[in-house]
């Protein structure tokens, strides 16, 4: 039984660490998006389209990550 408690504590630390890493990644992505938009004016049509698609993908990635965190919290919550 003692090893199960230790395992649970270890898993909780790992989840906390992974959530923190995802939060940092989301913040870095937001900064990158802002820097990219500042240089938007000199791009060609194809480059603008590629930039728009990349920004949409980043937004979707952030939304997916948020949904994953919410789902994990629901699973961890005592029923």
mmCIF file of the N, C-alpha and C atoms, coordinates in Angstrom:
data_MODEL
# 
_entry.id   MODEL 
# 
loop_
_atom_site.group_PDB 
_atom_site.id 
_atom_site.type_symbol 
_atom_site.label_atom_id 
_atom_site.label_alt_id 
_atom_site.label_comp_id 
_atom_site.label_asym_id 
_atom_site.label_entity_id 
_atom_site.label_seq_id 
_atom_site.pdbx_PDB_ins_code 
_atom_site.Cartn_x 
_atom_site.Cartn_y 
_atom_site.Cartn_z 
_atom_site.occupancy 
_atom_site.B_iso_or_equiv 
_atom_site.pdbx_formal_charge 
_atom_site.auth_seq_id 
_atom_site.auth_comp_id 
_atom_site.auth_asym_id 
_atom_site.auth_atom_id 
_atom_site.pdbx_PDB_model_num 
ATOM 1   N N  . UNK A 1 1  ? 0.809   -1.197 0.000   1.00 0.00 ? 1  UNK A N  1 
ATOM 2   C CA . UNK A 1 1  ? 0.000   0.000  0.000   1.00 0.00 ? 1  UNK A CA 1 
ATOM 3   C C  . UNK A 1 1  ? 0.855   1.266  0.000   1.00 0.00 ? 1  UNK A C  1 
ATOM 4   N N  . UNK A 1 2  ? 1.973   1.232  0.708   1.00 0.00 ? 2  UNK A N  1 
ATOM 5   C CA . UNK A 1 2  ? 2.821   2.422  0.798   1.00 0.00 ? 2  UNK A CA 1 
ATOM 6   C C  . UNK A 1 2  ? 3.354   2.816  -0.577  1.00 0.00 ? 2  UNK A C  1 
ATOM 7   N N  . UNK A 1 3  ? 3.664   1.838  -1.417  1.00 0.00 ? 3  UNK A N  1 
ATOM 8   C CA . UNK A 1 3  ? 4.201   2.151  -2.734  1.00 0.00 ? 3  UNK A CA 1 
ATOM 9   C C  . UNK A 1 3  ? 3.145   2.798  -3.617  1.00 0.00 ? 3  UNK A C  1 
ATOM 10  N N  . UNK A 1 4  ? 1.861   2.439  -3.425  1.00 0.00 ? 4  UNK A N  1 
ATOM 11  C CA . UNK A 1 4  ? 0.806   3.051  -4.219  1.00 0.00 ? 4  UNK A CA 1 
ATOM 12  C C  . UNK A 1 4  ? 0.691   4.543  -3.912  1.00 0.00 ? 4  UNK A C  1 
ATOM 13  N N  . UNK A 1 5  ? 0.790   4.918  -2.643  1.00 0.00 ? 5  UNK A N  1 
ATOM 14  C CA . UNK A 1 5  ? 0.742   6.330  -2.264  1.00 0.00 ? 5  UNK A CA 1 
ATOM 15  C C  . UNK A 1 5  ? 1.894   7.106  -2.868  1.00 0.00 ? 5  UNK A C  1 
ATOM 16  N N  . UNK A 1 6  ? 3.059   6.484  -2.877  1.00 0.00 ? 6  UNK A N  1 
ATOM 17  C CA . UNK A 1 6  ? 4.238   7.132  -3.458  1.00 0.00 ? 6  UNK A CA 1 
ATOM 18  C C  . UNK A 1 6  ? 4.050   7.290  -4.965  1.00 0.00 ? 6  UNK A C  1 
ATOM 19  N N  . UNK A 1 7  ? 3.485   6.264  -5.592  1.00 0.00 ? 7  UNK A N  1 
ATOM 20  C CA . UNK A 1 7  ? 3.250   6.306  -7.035  1.00 0.00 ? 7  UNK A CA 1 
ATOM 21  C C  . UNK A 1 7  ? 2.246   7.415  -7.369  1.00 0.00 ? 7  UNK A C  1 
ATOM 22  N N  . UNK A 1 8  ? 1.180   7.536  -6.574  1.00 0.00 ? 8  UNK A N  1 
ATOM 23  C CA . UNK A 1 8  ? 0.189   8.585  -6.798  1.00 0.00 ? 8  UNK A CA 1 
ATOM 24  C C  . UNK A 1 8  ? 0.817   9.972  -6.677  1.00 0.00 ? 8  UNK A C  1 
ATOM 25  N N  . UNK A 1 9  ? 1.671   10.144 -5.684  1.00 0.00 ? 9  UNK A N  1 
ATOM 26  C CA . UNK A 1 9  ? 2.343   11.436 -5.490  1.00 0.00 ? 9  UNK A CA 1 
ATOM 27  C C  . UNK A 1 9  ? 3.256   11.752 -6.669  1.00 0.00 ? 9  UNK A C  1 
ATOM 28  N N  . UNK A 1 10 ? 3.949   10.735 -7.155  1.00 0.00 ? 10 UNK A N  1 
ATOM 29  C CA . UNK A 1 10 ? 4.844   10.922 -8.297  1.00 0.00 ? 10 UNK A CA 1 
ATOM 30  C C  . UNK A 1 10 ? 4.052   11.302 -9.545  1.00 0.00 ? 10 UNK A C  1 
ATOM 31  N N  . UNK A 1 11 ? 2.926   10.626 -9.761  1.00 0.00 ? 11 UNK A N  1 
ATOM 32  C CA . UNK A 1 11 ? 2.089   10.928 -10.922 1.00 0.00 ? 11 UNK A CA 1 
ATOM 33  C C  . UNK A 1 11 ? 1.531   12.345 -10.836 1.00 0.00 ? 11 UNK A C  1 
ATOM 34  N N  . UNK A 1 12 ? 1.150   12.766 -9.639  1.00 0.00 ? 12 UNK A N  1 
ATOM 35  C CA . UNK A 1 12 ? 0.613   14.120 -9.468  1.00 0.00 ? 12 UNK A CA 1 
ATOM 36  C C  . UNK A 1 12 ? 1.677   15.162 -9.787  1.00 0.00 ? 12 UNK A C  1 
ATOM 37  N N  . UNK A 1 13 ? 2.909   14.916 -9.342  1.00 0.00 ? 13 UNK A N  1 
ATOM 38  C CA . UNK A 1 13 ? 4.004   15.843 -9.651  1.00 0.00 ? 13 UNK A CA 1 
ATOM 39  C C  . UNK A 1 13 ? 4.236   15.918 -11.156 1.00 0.00 ? 13 UNK A C  1 
ATOM 40  N N  . UNK A 1 14 ? 4.201   14.767 -11.821 1.00 0.00 ? 14 UNK A N  1 
ATOM 41  C CA . UNK A 1 14 ? 4.421   14.718 -13.268 1.00 0.00 ? 14 UNK A CA 1 
ATOM 42  C C  . UNK A 1 14 ? 3.335   15.497 -14.001 1.00 0.00 ? 14 UNK A C  1 
ATOM 43  N N  . UNK A 1 15 ? 2.081   15.342 -13.570 1.00 0.00 ? 15 UNK A N  1 
ATOM 44  C CA . UNK A 1 15 ? 0.988   16.079 -14.213 1.00 0.00 ? 15 UNK A CA 1 
ATOM 45  C C  . UNK A 1 15 ? 1.142   17.576 -13.994 1.00 0.00 ? 15 UNK A C  1 
ATOM 46  N N  . UNK A 1 16 ? 1.528   17.970 -12.788 1.00 0.00 ? 16 UNK A N  1 
ATOM 47  C CA . UNK A 1 16 ? 1.724   19.388 -12.492 1.00 0.00 ? 16 UNK A CA 1 
ATOM 48  C C  . UNK A 1 16 ? 2.838   19.956 -13.363 1.00 0.00 ? 16 UNK A C  1 
ATOM 49  N N  . UNK A 1 17 ? 3.931   19.201 -13.485 1.00 0.00 ? 17 UNK A N  1 
ATOM 50  C CA . UNK A 1 17 ? 5.043   19.636 -14.317 1.00 0.00 ? 17 UNK A CA 1 
ATOM 51  C C  . UNK A 1 17 ? 4.622   19.772 -15.777 1.00 0.00 ? 17 UNK A C  1 
ATOM 52  N N  . UNK A 1 18 ? 3.873   18.789 -16.292 1.00 0.00 ? 18 UNK A N  1 
ATOM 53  C CA . UNK A 1 18 ? 3.477   18.829 -17.697 1.00 0.00 ? 18 UNK A CA 1 
ATOM 54  C C  . UNK A 1 18 ? 2.522   19.992 -17.947 1.00 0.00 ? 18 UNK A C  1 
ATOM 55  N N  . UNK A 1 19 ? 1.621   20.279 -17.015 1.00 0.00 ? 19 UNK A N  1 
ATOM 56  C CA . UNK A 1 19 ? 0.708   21.411 -17.165 1.00 0.00 ? 19 UNK A CA 1 
ATOM 57  C C  . UNK A 1 19 ? 1.501   22.711 -17.206 1.00 0.00 ? 19 UNK A C  1 
ATOM 58  N N  . UNK A 1 20 ? 2.518   22.828 -16.348 1.00 0.00 ? 20 UNK A N  1 
ATOM 59  C CA . UNK A 1 20 ? 3.358   24.024 -16.329 1.00 0.00 ? 20 UNK A CA 1 
ATOM 60  C C  . UNK A 1 20 ? 4.093   24.187 -17.654 1.00 0.00 ? 20 UNK A C  1 
ATOM 61  N N  . UNK A 1 21 ? 4.600   23.104 -18.201 1.00 0.00 ? 21 UNK A N  1 
ATOM 62  C CA . UNK A 1 21 ? 5.310   23.156 -19.484 1.00 0.00 ? 21 UNK A CA 1 
ATOM 63  C C  . UNK A 1 21 ? 4.362   23.634 -20.580 1.00 0.00 ? 21 UNK A C  1 
ATOM 64  N N  . UNK A 1 22 ? 3.113   23.121 -20.581 1.00 0.00 ? 22 UNK A N  1 
ATOM 65  C CA . UNK A 1 22 ? 2.154   23.525 -21.592 1.00 0.00 ? 22 UNK A CA 1 
ATOM 66  C C  . UNK A 1 22 ? 1.803   25.000 -21.449 1.00 0.00 ? 22 UNK A C  1 
ATOM 67  N N  . UNK A 1 23 ? 1.700   25.495 -20.216 1.00 0.00 ? 23 UNK A N  1 
ATOM 68  C CA . UNK A 1 23 ? 1.415   26.906 -19.993 1.00 0.00 ? 23 UNK A CA 1 
ATOM 69  C C  . UNK A 1 23 ? 2.540   27.775 -20.547 1.00 0.00 ? 23 UNK A C  1 
ATOM 70  N N  . UNK A 1 24 ? 3.780   27.356 -20.330 1.00 0.00 ? 24 UNK A N  1 
ATOM 71  C CA . UNK A 1 24 ? 4.921   28.097 -20.861 1.00 0.00 ? 24 UNK A CA 1 
ATOM 72  C C  . UNK A 1 24 ? 4.911   28.079 -22.381 1.00 0.00 ? 24 UNK A C  1 
ATOM 73  N N  . UNK A 1 25 ? 4.573   26.942 -22.969 1.00 0.00 ? 25 UNK A N  1 
ATOM 74  C CA . UNK A 1 25 ? 4.535   26.825 -24.426 1.00 0.00 ? 25 UNK A CA 1 
ATOM 75  C C  . UNK A 1 25 ? 3.456   27.734 -25.007 1.00 0.00 ? 25 UNK A C  1 
ATOM 76  N N  . UNK A 1 26 ? 2.310   27.803 -24.356 1.00 0.00 ? 26 UNK A N  1 
ATOM 77  C CA . UNK A 1 26 ? 1.226   28.663 -24.829 1.00 0.00 ? 26 UNK A CA 1 
ATOM 78  C C  . UNK A 1 26 ? 1.641   30.128 -24.765 1.00 0.00 ? 26 UNK A C  1 
ATOM 79  N N  . UNK A 1 27 ? 2.328   30.517 -23.697 1.00 0.00 ? 27 UNK A N  1 
ATOM 80  C CA . UNK A 1 27 ? 2.787   31.899 -23.568 1.00 0.00 ? 27 UNK A CA 1 
ATOM 81  C C  . UNK A 1 27 ? 3.819   32.223 -24.649 1.00 0.00 ? 27 UNK A C  1 
ATOM 82  N N  . UNK A 1 28 ? 4.725   31.302 -24.905 1.00 0.00 ? 28 UNK A N  1 
ATOM 83  C CA . UNK A 1 28 ? 5.743   31.518 -25.935 1.00 0.00 ? 28 UNK A CA 1 
ATOM 84  C C  . UNK A 1 28 ? 5.099   31.627 -27.308 1.00 0.00 ? 28 UNK A C  1 
ATOM 85  N N  . UNK A 1 29 ? 4.081   30.805 -27.571 1.00 0.00 ? 29 UNK A N  1 
ATOM 86  C CA . UNK A 1 29 ? 3.388   30.848 -28.851 1.00 0.00 ? 29 UNK A CA 1 
ATOM 87  C C  . UNK A 1 29 ? 2.679   32.181 -29.029 1.00 0.00 ? 29 UNK A C  1 
ATOM 88  N N  . UNK A 1 30 ? 2.083   32.698 -27.972 1.00 0.00 ? 30 UNK A N  1 
ATOM 89  C CA . UNK A 1 30 ? 1.393   33.986 -28.052 1.00 0.00 ? 30 UNK A CA 1 
ATOM 90  C C  . UNK A 1 30 ? 2.378   35.099 -28.384 1.00 0.00 ? 30 UNK A C  1 
ATOM 91  N N  . UNK A 1 31 ? 3.561   35.068 -27.780 1.00 0.00 ? 31 UNK A N  1 
ATOM 92  C CA . UNK A 1 31 ? 4.588   36.063 -28.080 1.00 0.00 ? 31 UNK A CA 1 
ATOM 93  C C  . UNK A 1 31 ? 5.043   35.951 -29.523 1.00 0.00 ? 31 UNK A C  1 
ATOM 94  N N  . UNK A 1 32 ? 5.232   34.723 -30.008 1.00 0.00 ? 32 UNK A N  1 
ATOM 95  C CA . UNK A 1 32 ? 5.648   34.502 -31.388 1.00 0.00 ? 32 UNK A CA 1 
ATOM 96  C C  . UNK A 1 32 ? 4.597   35.031 -32.357 1.00 0.00 ? 32 UNK A C  1 
ATOM 97  N N  . UNK A 1 33 ? 3.319   34.785 -32.060 1.00 0.00 ? 33 UNK A N  1 
ATOM 98  C CA . UNK A 1 33 ? 2.239   35.255 -32.919 1.00 0.00 ? 33 UNK A CA 1 
ATOM 99  C C  . UNK A 1 33 ? 2.263   36.771 -33.036 1.00 0.00 ? 33 UNK A C  1 
ATOM 100 N N  . UNK A 1 34 ? 2.490   37.446 -31.926 1.00 0.00 ? 34 UNK A N  1 
ATOM 101 C CA . UNK A 1 34 ? 2.509   38.901 -31.935 1.00 0.00 ? 34 UNK A CA 1 
ATOM 102 C C  . UNK A 1 34 ? 3.694   39.405 -32.758 1.00 0.00 ? 34 UNK A C  1 
ATOM 103 N N  . UNK A 1 35 ? 4.858   38.795 -32.613 1.00 0.00 ? 35 UNK A N  1 
ATOM 104 C CA . UNK A 1 35 ? 6.031   39.208 -33.375 1.00 0.00 ? 35 UNK A CA 1 
ATOM 105 C C  . UNK A 1 35 ? 5.825   38.973 -34.864 1.00 0.00 ? 35 UNK A C  1 
ATOM 106 N N  . UNK A 1 36 ? 5.180   37.885 -35.220 1.00 0.00 ? 36 UNK A N  1 
ATOM 107 C CA . UNK A 1 36 ? 4.936   37.572 -36.625 1.00 0.00 ? 36 UNK A CA 1 
ATOM 108 C C  . UNK A 1 36 ? 3.997   38.599 -37.241 1.00 0.00 ? 36 UNK A C  1 
ATOM 109 N N  . UNK A 1 37 ? 2.948   38.965 -36.511 1.00 0.00 ? 37 UNK A N  1 
ATOM 110 C CA . UNK A 1 37 ? 1.971   39.911 -37.037 1.00 0.00 ? 37 UNK A CA 1 
ATOM 111 C C  . UNK A 1 37 ? 2.576   41.285 -37.285 1.00 0.00 ? 37 UNK A C  1 
ATOM 112 N N  . UNK A 1 38 ? 3.600   41.654 -36.533 1.00 0.00 ? 38 UNK A N  1 
ATOM 113 C CA . UNK A 1 38 ? 4.247   42.954 -36.729 1.00 0.00 ? 38 UNK A CA 1 
ATOM 114 C C  . UNK A 1 38 ? 4.953   43.026 -38.082 1.00 0.00 ? 38 UNK A C  1 
ATOM 115 N N  . UNK A 1 39 ? 5.440   41.902 -38.571 1.00 0.00 ? 39 UNK A N  1 
ATOM 116 C CA . UNK A 1 39 ? 6.159   41.863 -39.840 1.00 0.00 ? 39 UNK A CA 1 
ATOM 117 C C  . UNK A 1 39 ? 5.248   41.463 -40.997 1.00 0.00 ? 39 UNK A C  1 
ATOM 118 N N  . UNK A 1 40 ? 3.973   41.566 -40.835 1.00 0.00 ? 40 UNK A N  1 
ATOM 119 C CA . UNK A 1 40 ? 2.970   41.101 -41.784 1.00 0.00 ? 40 UNK A CA 1 
ATOM 120 C C  . UNK A 1 40 ? 2.932   41.934 -43.064 1.00 0.00 ? 40 UNK A C  1 
ATOM 121 N N  . UNK A 1 41 ? 3.256   43.197 -42.993 1.00 0.00 ? 41 UNK A N  1 
ATOM 122 C CA . UNK A 1 41 ? 3.061   44.139 -44.093 1.00 0.00 ? 41 UNK A CA 1 
ATOM 123 C C  . UNK A 1 41 ? 3.873   43.803 -45.345 1.00 0.00 ? 41 UNK A C  1 
ATOM 124 N N  . UNK A 1 42 ? 5.072   43.335 -45.220 1.00 0.00 ? 42 UNK A N  1 
ATOM 125 C CA . UNK A 1 42 ? 5.942   43.142 -46.385 1.00 0.00 ? 42 UNK A CA 1 
ATOM 126 C C  . UNK A 1 42 ? 5.830   41.757 -47.028 1.00 0.00 ? 42 UNK A C  1 
ATOM 127 N N  . UNK A 1 43 ? 4.912   40.926 -46.574 1.00 0.00 ? 43 UNK A N  1 
ATOM 128 C CA . UNK A 1 43 ? 4.802   39.562 -47.081 1.00 0.00 ? 43 UNK A CA 1 
ATOM 129 C C  . UNK A 1 43 ? 4.026   39.514 -48.397 1.00 0.00 ? 43 UNK A C  1 
ATOM 130 N N  . UNK A 1 44 ? 4.343   38.511 -49.208 1.00 0.00 ? 44 UNK A N  1 
ATOM 131 C CA . UNK A 1 44 ? 3.602   38.280 -50.449 1.00 0.00 ? 44 UNK A CA 1 
ATOM 132 C C  . UNK A 1 44 ? 2.276   37.595 -50.101 1.00 0.00 ? 44 UNK A C  1 
ATOM 133 N N  . UNK A 1 45 ? 1.423   37.436 -51.087 1.00 0.00 ? 45 UNK A N  1 
ATOM 134 C CA . UNK A 1 45 ? 0.125   36.807 -50.868 1.00 0.00 ? 45 UNK A CA 1 
ATOM 135 C C  . UNK A 1 45 ? 0.237   35.399 -50.316 1.00 0.00 ? 45 UNK A C  1 
ATOM 136 N N  . UNK A 1 46 ? 1.120   34.602 -50.885 1.00 0.00 ? 46 UNK A N  1 
ATOM 137 C CA . UNK A 1 46 ? 1.317   33.221 -50.409 1.00 0.00 ? 46 UNK A CA 1 
ATOM 138 C C  . UNK A 1 46 ? 1.846   33.193 -48.978 1.00 0.00 ? 46 UNK A C  1 
ATOM 139 N N  . UNK A 1 47 ? 2.777   34.086 -48.707 1.00 0.00 ? 47 UNK A N  1 
ATOM 140 C CA . UNK A 1 47 ? 3.353   34.130 -47.364 1.00 0.00 ? 47 UNK A CA 1 
ATOM 141 C C  . UNK A 1 47 ? 2.306   34.553 -46.333 1.00 0.00 ? 47 UNK A C  1 
ATOM 142 N N  . UNK A 1 48 ? 1.437   35.501 -46.715 1.00 0.00 ? 48 UNK A N  1 
ATOM 143 C CA . UNK A 1 48 ? 0.368   35.927 -45.814 1.00 0.00 ? 48 UNK A CA 1 
ATOM 144 C C  . UNK A 1 48 ? -0.584  34.770 -45.532 1.00 0.00 ? 48 UNK A C  1 
ATOM 145 N N  . UNK A 1 49 ? -0.933  34.020 -46.576 1.00 0.00 ? 49 UNK A N  1 
ATOM 146 C CA . UNK A 1 49 ? -1.843  32.876 -46.400 1.00 0.00 ? 49 UNK A CA 1 
ATOM 147 C C  . UNK A 1 49 ? -1.203  31.831 -45.492 1.00 0.00 ? 49 UNK A C  1 
ATOM 148 N N  . UNK A 1 50 ? 0.067   31.547 -45.708 1.00 0.00 ? 50 UNK A N  1 
ATOM 149 C CA . UNK A 1 50 ? 0.769   30.585 -44.867 1.00 0.00 ? 50 UNK A CA 1 
ATOM 150 C C  . UNK A 1 50 ? 0.815   31.075 -43.418 1.00 0.00 ? 50 UNK A C  1 
ATOM 151 N N  . UNK A 1 51 ? 1.061   32.350 -43.228 1.00 0.00 ? 51 UNK A N  1 
ATOM 152 C CA . UNK A 1 51 ? 1.076   32.929 -41.889 1.00 0.00 ? 51 UNK A CA 1 
ATOM 153 C C  . UNK A 1 51 ? -0.287  32.793 -41.216 1.00 0.00 ? 51 UNK A C  1 
ATOM 154 N N  . UNK A 1 52 ? -1.349  33.100 -41.955 1.00 0.00 ? 52 UNK A N  1 
ATOM 155 C CA . UNK A 1 52 ? -2.696  32.980 -41.396 1.00 0.00 ? 52 UNK A CA 1 
ATOM 156 C C  . UNK A 1 52 ? -2.992  31.541 -40.996 1.00 0.00 ? 52 UNK A C  1 
ATOM 157 N N  . UNK A 1 53 ? -2.600  30.585 -41.836 1.00 0.00 ? 53 UNK A N  1 
ATOM 158 C CA . UNK A 1 53 ? -2.815  29.177 -41.506 1.00 0.00 ? 53 UNK A CA 1 
ATOM 159 C C  . UNK A 1 53 ? -2.021  28.767 -40.267 1.00 0.00 ? 53 UNK A C  1 
ATOM 160 N N  . UNK A 1 54 ? -0.802  29.249 -40.176 1.00 0.00 ? 54 UNK A N  1 
ATOM 161 C CA . UNK A 1 54 ? 0.032   28.929 -39.013 1.00 0.00 ? 54 UNK A CA 1 
ATOM 162 C C  . UNK A 1 54 ? -0.581  29.493 -37.728 1.00 0.00 ? 54 UNK A C  1 
ATOM 163 N N  . UNK A 1 55 ? -1.096  30.718 -37.809 1.00 0.00 ? 55 UNK A N  1 
ATOM 164 C CA . UNK A 1 55 ? -1.730  31.326 -36.634 1.00 0.00 ? 55 UNK A CA 1 
ATOM 165 C C  . UNK A 1 55 ? -2.990  30.556 -36.223 1.00 0.00 ? 55 UNK A C  1 
ATOM 166 N N  . UNK A 1 56 ? -3.769  30.108 -37.226 1.00 0.00 ? 56 UNK A N  1 
ATOM 167 C CA . UNK A 1 56 ? -4.958  29.311 -36.916 1.00 0.00 ? 56 UNK A CA 1 
ATOM 168 C C  . UNK A 1 56 ? -4.572  28.002 -36.243 1.00 0.00 ? 56 UNK A C  1 
ATOM 169 N N  . UNK A 1 57 ? -3.506  27.381 -36.744 1.00 0.00 ? 57 UNK A N  1 
ATOM 170 C CA . UNK A 1 57 ? -3.043  26.126 -36.139 1.00 0.00 ? 57 UNK A CA 1 
ATOM 171 C C  . UNK A 1 57 ? -2.603  26.356 -34.703 1.00 0.00 ? 57 UNK A C  1 
ATOM 172 N N  . UNK A 1 58 ? -1.915  27.452 -34.445 1.00 0.00 ? 58 UNK A N  1 
ATOM 173 C CA . UNK A 1 58 ? -1.488  27.764 -33.078 1.00 0.00 ? 58 UNK A CA 1 
ATOM 174 C C  . UNK A 1 58 ? -2.687  27.971 -32.158 1.00 0.00 ? 58 UNK A C  1 
ATOM 175 N N  . UNK A 1 59 ? -3.701  28.667 -32.644 1.00 0.00 ? 59 UNK A N  1 
ATOM 176 C CA . UNK A 1 59 ? -4.903  28.877 -31.844 1.00 0.00 ? 59 UNK A CA 1 
ATOM 177 C C  . UNK A 1 59 ? -5.583  27.546 -31.535 1.00 0.00 ? 59 UNK A C  1 
ATOM 178 N N  . UNK A 1 60 ? -5.674  26.687 -32.543 1.00 0.00 ? 60 UNK A N  1 
ATOM 179 C CA . UNK A 1 60 ? -6.294  25.378 -32.346 1.00 0.00 ? 60 UNK A CA 1 
ATOM 180 C C  . UNK A 1 60 ? -5.488  24.542 -31.361 1.00 0.00 ? 60 UNK A C  1 
ATOM 181 N N  . UNK A 1 61 ? -4.177  24.635 -31.438 1.00 0.00 ? 61 UNK A N  1 
ATOM 182 C CA . UNK A 1 61 ? -3.304  23.891 -30.520 1.00 0.00 ? 61 UNK A CA 1 
ATOM 183 C C  . UNK A 1 61 ? -3.525  24.355 -29.080 1.00 0.00 ? 61 UNK A C  1 
ATOM 184 N N  . UNK A 1 62 ? -3.649  25.661 -28.887 1.00 0.00 ? 62 UNK A N  1 
ATOM 185 C CA . UNK A 1 62 ? -3.900  26.207 -27.550 1.00 0.00 ? 62 UNK A CA 1 
ATOM 186 C C  . UNK A 1 62 ? -5.249  25.741 -27.022 1.00 0.00 ? 62 UNK A C  1 
ATOM 187 N N  . UNK A 1 63 ? -6.271  25.795 -27.876 1.00 0.00 ? 63 UNK A N  1 
ATOM 188 C CA . UNK A 1 63 ? -7.607  25.368 -27.454 1.00 0.00 ? 63 UNK A CA 1 
ATOM 189 C C  . UNK A 1 63 ? -7.614  23.887 -27.109 1.00 0.00 ? 63 UNK A C  1 
ATOM 190 N N  . UNK A 1 64 ? -6.919  23.091 -27.898 1.00 0.00 ? 64 UNK A N  1 
ATOM 191 C CA . UNK A 1 64 ? -6.837  21.657 -27.637 1.00 0.00 ? 64 UNK A CA 1 
ATOM 192 C C  . UNK A 1 64 ? -6.128  21.396 -26.315 1.00 0.00 ? 64 UNK A C  1 
ATOM 193 N N  . UNK A 1 65 ? -5.070  22.108 -26.066 1.00 0.00 ? 65 UNK A N  1 
ATOM 194 C CA . UNK A 1 65 ? -4.323  21.928 -24.825 1.00 0.00 ? 65 UNK A CA 1 
ATOM 195 C C  . UNK A 1 65 ? -5.185  22.284 -23.618 1.00 0.00 ? 65 UNK A C  1 
ATOM 196 N N  . UNK A 1 66 ? -5.918  23.376 -23.724 1.00 0.00 ? 66 UNK A N  1 
ATOM 197 C CA . UNK A 1 66 ? -6.804  23.792 -22.641 1.00 0.00 ? 66 UNK A CA 1 
ATOM 198 C C  . UNK A 1 66 ? -7.868  22.732 -22.392 1.00 0.00 ? 66 UNK A C  1 
ATOM 199 N N  . UNK A 1 67 ? -8.434  22.204 -23.473 1.00 0.00 ? 67 UNK A N  1 
ATOM 200 C CA . UNK A 1 67 ? -9.457  21.164 -23.334 1.00 0.00 ? 67 UNK A CA 1 
ATOM 201 C C  . UNK A 1 67 ? -8.877  19.909 -22.683 1.00 0.00 ? 67 UNK A C  1 
ATOM 202 N N  . UNK A 1 68 ? -7.640  19.570 -23.025 1.00 0.00 ? 68 UNK A N  1 
ATOM 203 C CA . UNK A 1 68 ? -6.994  18.399 -22.422 1.00 0.00 ? 68 UNK A CA 1 
ATOM 204 C C  . UNK A 1 68 ? -6.808  18.591 -20.926 1.00 0.00 ? 68 UNK A C  1 
ATOM 205 N N  . UNK A 1 69 ? -6.381  19.765 -20.519 1.00 0.00 ? 69 UNK A N  1 
ATOM 206 C CA . UNK A 1 69 ? -6.167  20.043 -19.100 1.00 0.00 ? 69 UNK A CA 1 
ATOM 207 C C  . UNK A 1 69 ? -7.486  19.956 -18.342 1.00 0.00 ? 69 UNK A C  1 
ATOM 208 N N  . UNK A 1 70 ? -8.550  20.527 -18.917 1.00 0.00 ? 70 UNK A N  1 
ATOM 209 C CA . UNK A 1 70 ? -9.861  20.481 -18.282 1.00 0.00 ? 70 UNK A CA 1 
ATOM 210 C C  . UNK A 1 70 ? -10.330 19.035 -18.146 1.00 0.00 ? 70 UNK A C  1 
ATOM 211 N N  . UNK A 1 71 ? -10.146 18.258 -19.203 1.00 0.00 ? 71 UNK A N  1 
ATOM 212 C CA . UNK A 1 71 ? -10.567 16.852 -19.176 1.00 0.00 ? 71 UNK A CA 1 
ATOM 213 C C  . UNK A 1 71 ? -9.790  16.057 -18.125 1.00 0.00 ? 71 UNK A C  1 
ATOM 214 N N  . UNK A 1 72 ? -8.491  16.309 -18.024 1.00 0.00 ? 72 UNK A N  1 
ATOM 215 C CA . UNK A 1 72 ? -7.689  15.619 -17.013 1.00 0.00 ? 72 UNK A CA 1 
ATOM 216 C C  . UNK A 1 72 ? -8.145  15.980 -15.606 1.00 0.00 ? 72 UNK A C  1 
ATOM 217 N N  . UNK A 1 73 ? -8.465  17.252 -15.392 1.00 0.00 ? 73 UNK A N  1 
ATOM 218 C CA . UNK A 1 73 ? -8.925  17.679 -14.070 1.00 0.00 ? 73 UNK A CA 1 
ATOM 219 C C  . UNK A 1 73 ? -10.250 17.004 -13.726 1.00 0.00 ? 73 UNK A C  1 
ATOM 220 N N  . UNK A 1 74 ? -11.137 16.859 -14.720 1.00 0.00 ? 74 UNK A N  1 
ATOM 221 C CA . UNK A 1 74 ? -12.408 16.180 -14.484 1.00 0.00 ? 74 UNK A CA 1 
ATOM 222 C C  . UNK A 1 74 ? -12.182 14.718 -14.118 1.00 0.00 ? 74 UNK A C  1 
ATOM 223 N N  . UNK A 1 75 ? -11.242 14.054 -14.790 1.00 0.00 ? 75 UNK A N  1 
ATOM 224 C CA . UNK A 1 75 ? -10.948 12.651 -14.511 1.00 0.00 ? 75 UNK A CA 1 
ATOM 225 C C  . UNK A 1 75 ? -10.334 12.477 -13.136 1.00 0.00 ? 75 UNK A C  1 
ATOM 226 N N  . UNK A 1 76 ? -9.527  13.423 -12.714 1.00 0.00 ? 76 UNK A N  1 
ATOM 227 C CA . UNK A 1 76 ? -8.851  13.328 -11.423 1.00 0.00 ? 76 UNK A CA 1 
ATOM 228 C C  . UNK A 1 76 ? -9.776  13.661 -10.263 1.00 0.00 ? 76 UNK A C  1 
ATOM 229 N N  . UNK A 1 77 ? -10.806 14.446 -10.510 1.00 0.00 ? 77 UNK A N  1 
ATOM 230 C CA . UNK A 1 77 ? -11.713 14.862 -9.449  1.00 0.00 ? 77 UNK A CA 1 
ATOM 231 C C  . UNK A 1 77 ? -12.464 13.649 -8.898  1.00 0.00 ? 77 UNK A C  1 
ATOM 232 N N  . UNK A 1 78 ? -12.602 13.601 -7.585  1.00 0.00 ? 78 UNK A N  1 
ATOM 233 C CA . UNK A 1 78 ? -13.348 12.478 -7.005  1.00 0.00 ? 78 UNK A CA 1 
ATOM 234 C C  . UNK A 1 78 ? -14.810 12.545 -7.392  1.00 0.00 ? 78 UNK A C  1 
ATOM 235 N N  . UNK A 1 79 ? -15.351 11.404 -7.767  1.00 0.00 ? 79 UNK A N  1 
ATOM 236 C CA . UNK A 1 79 ? -16.744 11.361 -8.231  1.00 0.00 ? 79 UNK A CA 1 
ATOM 237 C C  . UNK A 1 79 ? -17.726 11.167 -7.108  1.00 0.00 ? 79 UNK A C  1 
# 
